[in-house]
Amino acid sequence: MSEYVLGTSDHELARLGLQQEVWGGFTRRVLDAVPLPRRARALDAGCGPGYVTAELRARVGAEGAVVALDESPRWIEHVRGRAEREGWSNVELVQGRVETVALAPESFDLVFLRWVLAFLPEREAVLRRLAAALKPGGVCVVMDYNHEGISVFPESDGFRAAVRAVRAVYSAHGGDTWLMGRIQGLFRSVGLEPELFEPQVIAGGPVSPAHRWLDAFFPFHTRQWVEQGHMSARERELFLREWEERARDPAASFFSPIVVGASARKP
């Protein structure tokens, strides 16, 4: 995978912070289902700005350790800054690609990927190398999309065009917006035994978490999707007009795609 598909701009940093605010509770519920041993080692694969890294370091405790891995120099420096400010002593930062970085065999109790695996073309190969890095009894946790259900009401042709565009962006980079429909088979293919499989959808009206999350994503990123040829300028104009109308409509409803938290254990 090349540099993060959605970029590392100030806007994306703020959007990822909002995303953690909106989805942090679900992330914690998924992690609560994965008890960790004392002195646990966890890998935050594709850690981004480190929002889940902070969660993992609290869970492993002072005797444990977290490896925060990301290919983006900006995200690694962002995590480093927070680690220095807050005195994190149990986090190791690694800049590298999850597809190629050296990982010692059987060295982690937990491998965590949130909104990472769906971007990667060689998903089975990545899972296989991560499974090899798990200790016996260790757990791999994946949180990602089955990209159905995402919608707005009253219905919007402009929003449908924007959804088609984001799916095209994933596809153009070899990604899979329906990854979580296949994840249990992928786990089994690399020798892991599926355990947790929990879907979550958020929905609400204007200014709800669902609307705020979608609003931070689509109006900003559709500009570059027009430049990349994934939607037309006319489609974007229609989307923006209809989106603004629904944002002012107290009867409007906004639905996220299905997000699934899934885990699998190494025998």
C-alpha positions as semicolon CSV with decimal commas, in nm:
position;residue;x (nm);y (nm);z (nm)
1;M;0,000;0,000;0,000
2;S;0,126;0,350;-0,075
3;E;0,089;0,641;0,166
4;Y;-0,249;0,639;0,339
5;V;-0,520;0,672;0,071
6;L;-0,703;0,952;0,252
7;G;-0,387;1,150;0,321
8;T;-0,238;1,296;0,640
9;S;-0,366;1,653;0,622
10;D;-0,474;1,860;0,921
11;H;-0,834;1,793;0,816
12;E;-0,774;1,418;0,817
13;L;-0,612;1,438;1,160
14;A;-0,919;1,619;1,294
15;R;-1,151;1,373;1,117
16;L;-0,972;1,076;1,271
17;G;-1,007;1,238;1,613
18;L;-1,381;1,273;1,556
19;Q;-1,391;0,914;1,432
20;Q;-1,237;0,799;1,759
21;E;-1,491;1,003;1,952
22;V;-1,778;0,845;1,759
23;W;-1,649;0,487;1,743
24;G;-1,432;0,471;2,054
25;G;-1,708;0,314;2,265
26;F;-1,757;0,031;2,018
27;T;-1,380;-0,017;1,994
28;R;-1,360;-0,051;2,372
29;R;-1,645;-0,304;2,378
30;V;-1,464;-0,514;2,119
31;L;-1,139;-0,498;2,315
32;D;-1,322;-0,581;2,638
33;A;-1,402;-0,920;2,482
34;V;-1,029;-0,997;2,453
35;P;-0,872;-1,057;2,797
36;L;-0,498;-1,002;2,798
37;P;-0,237;-1,187;3,005
38;R;0,003;-1,006;3,237
39;R;0,296;-0,845;3,057
40;A;0,101;-0,861;2,732
41;R;0,254;-0,732;2,410
42;A;0,015;-0,571;2,163
43;L;0,066;-0,455;1,805
44;D;-0,138;-0,158;1,685
45;A;-0,098;-0,223;1,313
46;G;-0,172;0,089;1,111
47;C;-0,194;0,298;1,426
48;G;-0,254;0,632;1,251
49;P;-0,240;0,921;1,501
50;G;-0,243;0,674;1,790
51;Y;-0,594;0,694;1,928
52;V;-0,617;0,319;1,983
53;T;-0,251;0,305;2,085
54;A;-0,350;0,508;2,390
55;E;-0,630;0,260;2,465
56;L;-0,402;-0,041;2,425
57;R;-0,123;0,095;2,644
58;A;-0,369;0,144;2,928
59;R;-0,487;-0,215;2,887
60;V;-0,144;-0,382;2,884
61;G;-0,030;-0,177;3,184
62;A;0,318;-0,073;3,288
63;E;0,449;-0,429;3,266
64;G;0,320;-0,476;2,912
65;A;0,414;-0,311;2,584
66;V;0,253;-0,175;2,270
67;V;0,419;-0,151;1,931
68;A;0,260;0,133;1,732
69;L;0,321;0,067;1,361
70;D;0,239;0,300;1,074
71;E;0,390;0,387;0,736
72;S;0,317;0,760;0,769
73;P;0,600;0,973;0,912
74;R;0,344;1,233;1,018
75;W;0,134;0,989;1,215
76;I;0,437;0,838;1,385
77;E;0,560;1,184;1,487
78;H;0,213;1,269;1,615
79;V;0,216;0,961;1,837
80;R;0,571;1,038;1,946
81;G;0,471;1,388;2,053
82;R;0,185;1,258;2,264
83;A;0,403;0,985;2,413
84;E;0,660;1,244;2,519
85;R;0,400;1,483;2,660
86;E;0,221;1,213;2,857
87;G;0,527;1,011;2,958
88;W;0,439;0,688;2,784
89;S;0,707;0,436;2,873
90;N;0,547;0,121;2,733
91;V;0,504;0,220;2,366
92;E;0,752;0,146;2,088
93;L;0,708;0,341;1,763
94;V;0,785;0,173;1,431
95;Q;0,756;0,346;1,095
96;G;0,695;0,086;0,828
97;R;0,439;-0,095;0,618
98;V;0,234;-0,370;0,774
99;E;0,291;-0,572;0,455
100;T;0,671;-0,576;0,489
101;V;0,791;-0,468;0,835
102;A;0,993;-0,729;1,023
103;L;0,785;-0,895;1,296
104;A;0,938;-1,153;1,528
105;P;0,753;-1,486;1,524
106;E;0,520;-1,553;1,816
107;S;0,595;-1,218;1,980
108;F;0,249;-1,064;2,038
109;D;-0,050;-1,151;2,253
110;L;-0,274;-0,915;2,056
111;V;-0,266;-0,777;1,702
112;F;-0,517;-0,500;1,634
113;L;-0,619;-0,346;1,300
114;R;-0,892;-0,080;1,277
115;W;-0,981;0,052;0,932
116;V;-0,655;-0,083;0,791
117;L;-0,701;-0,426;0,634
118;A;-0,976;-0,315;0,393
119;F;-0,727;-0,077;0,228
120;L;-0,470;-0,349;0,156
121;P;-0,463;-0,547;-0,170
122;E;-0,293;-0,858;-0,027
123;R;-0,522;-0,907;0,272
124;E;-0,469;-1,281;0,318
125;A;-0,091;-1,246;0,296
126;V;-0,096;-0,966;0,554
127;L;-0,313;-1,168;0,790
128;R;-0,086;-1,468;0,746
129;R;0,225;-1,275;0,851
130;L;0,038;-1,118;1,144
131;A;-0,084;-1,461;1,252
132;A;0,276;-1,581;1,249
133;A;0,363;-1,292;1,484
134;L;0,099;-1,403;1,737
135;K;0,192;-1,621;2,030
136;P;-0,007;-1,944;2,068
137;G;-0,334;-1,836;2,225
138;G;-0,286;-1,482;2,096
139;V;-0,572;-1,292;1,933
140;C;-0,607;-1,089;1,615
141;V;-0,878;-0,821;1,624
142;V;-1,004;-0,651;1,307
143;M;-1,253;-0,365;1,293
144;D;-1,365;-0,266;0,945
145;Y;-1,653;-0,235;0,697
146;N;-1,919;-0,435;0,536
147;H;-2,011;-0,128;0,332
148;E;-2,387;-0,182;0,318
149;G;-2,655;0,024;0,486
150;I;-2,484;0,359;0,443
151;S;-2,763;0,599;0,347
152;V;-2,944;0,925;0,402
153;F;-3,314;1,001;0,413
154;P;-3,482;1,173;0,240
155;E;-3,296;0,977;-0,025
156;S;-3,028;1,157;-0,223
157;D;-2,894;1,077;-0,569
158;G;-2,595;1,295;-0,487
159;F;-2,514;1,090;-0,178
160;R;-2,550;0,767;-0,375
161;A;-2,291;0,905;-0,620
162;A;-2,057;0,989;-0,331
163;V;-2,092;0,638;-0,188
164;R;-2,017;0,485;-0,529
165;A;-1,710;0,709;-0,546
166;V;-1,565;0,604;-0,210
167;R;-1,612;0,239;-0,302
168;A;-1,435;0,309;-0,630
169;V;-1,145;0,471;-0,441
170;Y;-1,097;0,156;-0,231
171;S;-1,121;-0,063;-0,540
172;A;-0,873;0,149;-0,737
173;H;-0,613;0,085;-0,467
174;G;-0,691;-0,286;-0,439
175;G;-0,905;-0,245;-0,127
176;D;-1,229;-0,413;-0,026
177;T;-1,516;-0,219;0,130
178;W;-1,694;-0,550;0,204
179;L;-1,399;-0,703;0,386
180;M;-1,592;-0,797;0,698
181;G;-1,829;-1,016;0,505
182;R;-1,525;-1,230;0,426
183;I;-1,320;-1,194;0,744
184;Q;-1,409;-1,522;0,911
185;G;-1,302;-1,714;0,602
186;L;-0,981;-1,512;0,589
187;F;-0,910;-1,587;0,954
188;R;-0,955;-1,959;0,893
189;S;-0,739;-1,949;0,581
190;V;-0,439;-1,834;0,789
191;G;-0,496;-2,083;1,071
192;L;-0,682;-1,860;1,317
193;E;-1,003;-1,968;1,491
194;P;-1,280;-1,704;1,470
195;E;-1,440;-1,593;1,796
196;L;-1,607;-1,251;1,822
197;F;-1,818;-1,122;1,533
198;E;-2,013;-0,811;1,632
199;P;-2,173;-0,563;1,388
200;Q;-2,253;-0,203;1,473
201;V;-2,443;0,069;1,287
202;I;-2,494;0,425;1,409
203;A;-2,776;0,647;1,289
204;G;-2,938;0,977;1,375
205;G;-3,051;1,315;1,256
206;P;-2,856;1,633;1,183
207;V;-2,572;1,697;1,436
208;S;-2,596;1,336;1,561
209;P;-2,268;1,142;1,583
210;A;-2,363;0,961;1,261
211;H;-2,415;1,288;1,075
212;R;-2,105;1,454;1,219
213;W;-1,888;1,156;1,121
214;L;-2,020;1,141;0,764
215;D;-2,008;1,519;0,734
216;A;-1,638;1,525;0,821
217;F;-1,569;1,275;0,544
218;F;-1,781;1,320;0,233
219;P;-1,790;1,696;0,162
220;F;-1,411;1,724;0,201
221;H;-1,297;1,409;0,018
222;T;-1,542;1,429;-0,273
223;R;-1,331;1,716;-0,410
224;Q;-1,036;1,487;-0,473
225;W;-1,262;1,209;-0,602
226;V;-1,374;1,443;-0,879
227;E;-1,009;1,516;-0,958
228;Q;-0,939;1,142;-0,966
229;G;-1,235;1,070;-1,194
230;H;-1,441;0,870;-0,944
231;M;-1,737;1,110;-0,965
232;S;-1,827;1,402;-1,189
233;A;-1,826;1,767;-1,089
234;R;-2,200;1,771;-1,154
235;E;-2,252;1,476;-0,919
236;R;-2,052;1,651;-0,649
237;E;-2,253;1,971;-0,689
238;L;-2,573;1,768;-0,653
239;F;-2,433;1,588;-0,349
240;L;-2,332;1,910;-0,174
241;R;-2,667;2,075;-0,241
242;E;-2,871;1,777;-0,121
243;W;-2,640;1,718;0,175
244;E;-2,683;2,075;0,296
245;E;-3,061;2,047;0,256
246;R;-3,069;1,737;0,472
247;A;-2,834;1,888;0,729
248;R;-3,098;2,160;0,781
249;D;-3,391;1,915;0,787
250;P;-3,478;1,803;1,144
251;A;-3,662;1,503;0,998
252;A;-3,355;1,376;0,804
253;S;-3,178;1,053;0,903
254;F;-2,818;0,950;0,844
255;F;-2,695;0,589;0,860
256;S;-2,338;0,466;0,882
257;P;-2,216;0,161;0,694
258;I;-2,198;-0,160;0,894
259;V;-1,883;-0,172;1,104
260;V;-1,786;-0,513;1,238
261;G;-1,554;-0,599;1,522
262;A;-1,415;-0,950;1,479
263;S;-1,150;-1,154;1,654
264;A;-0,976;-1,484;1,598
265;R;-0,737;-1,683;1,816
266;K;-0,420;-1,868;1,730
267;P;-0,442;-2,229;1,847
